[in-house]
């Protein structure tokens, strides 16, 4: 049949098509420009591999009937590969791209970020990401390793980091950013000593300032200390949001109350994520906009809303949203759900949201990945410190007999959030590279840093020594 089609059949559409025949097509990599190109099986196979990787598809996707039918219609000349062929091609491309990336990284000084975690099946993973500025002055990041790790001990983390750097053959490391666990501190110190012992080591100042503490993680720890002071109020509002989002009928009932109260808002309430404090902040911000709707649901004594809070739940479910509170662990005791939120709970939430607005803004700024943040992080740390100290001083100036319950609560919250001092309370605890970033920024330069030191220290000689 193939012999007949290729040599005899005059009506076969591809009978006279030359392999070098070029066709017009839109090139996505060139801004959908119309270009001429010819069919290349290898290029199609590489594009198929990139599609699977970028869209996070399984290799078996190319064996699906739908994909093969699409290819037969869109480009009949391309014969979709099997999953084994695709897997072999993927490994070949990975090896080539890794060698190319090694060459590209060799001319750059990179900053590393790393993290470890345990998956649901209790498997330990570690990721190592490189951040650098390319020759076009654009920020780039590349995941160097995503691998299994034996444990979260510093020995395992340090040796795996060392092996990764040896594998990539890169020595020009500026900083390594990790969270504030003691294991990470010891692991980075281990890596620093190993890098300094390598031949032709290129570490800056011997790697003394190589360890960069994760600012977002520190803010997370600080805010969670404050969350503990509002535990019951936050849980009450969280339970109210859970009621609304638990079923379509309850959501419809809530929407009806929103319309009755004439609340104009494009979005509805959102659930929080227990391990992310900023999601709790966003949940409170959204819930406060619909406070009247929640109150309307609570005005009906026979409503399912009030019946929901009479249901029983375990103690560990009551504080599900407050990580690290230590309550409810190992208990099977059941209680009624906390809530519905009272006026006092709503007032506490209002104060809490106003207080944490600065923290939320700083978290967004330092979590950016498409532009540098080192030049502004030092100012953000000072803003957080100022926010905590102002709240603390405000309450201290109020006589004890004139303090309200809210004043006492805010004072306790500010006091508990003084964990800030553990990491950034003194200048020697702040990585100097953050200050250098301020100096390099043409908007601030050295004069701005000197002005900051003068506000912190009254002694001029101390300011001059730090600036020098």
Order of alpha helices (4+ residues) and beta strands (2+ residues): alpha-beta-beta-alpha-alpha-alpha-beta-beta-beta-alpha-beta-alpha-beta-alpha-alpha-alpha-alpha-alpha-alpha-beta-alpha-beta-alpha-alpha-alpha-alpha-alpha-alpha-alpha
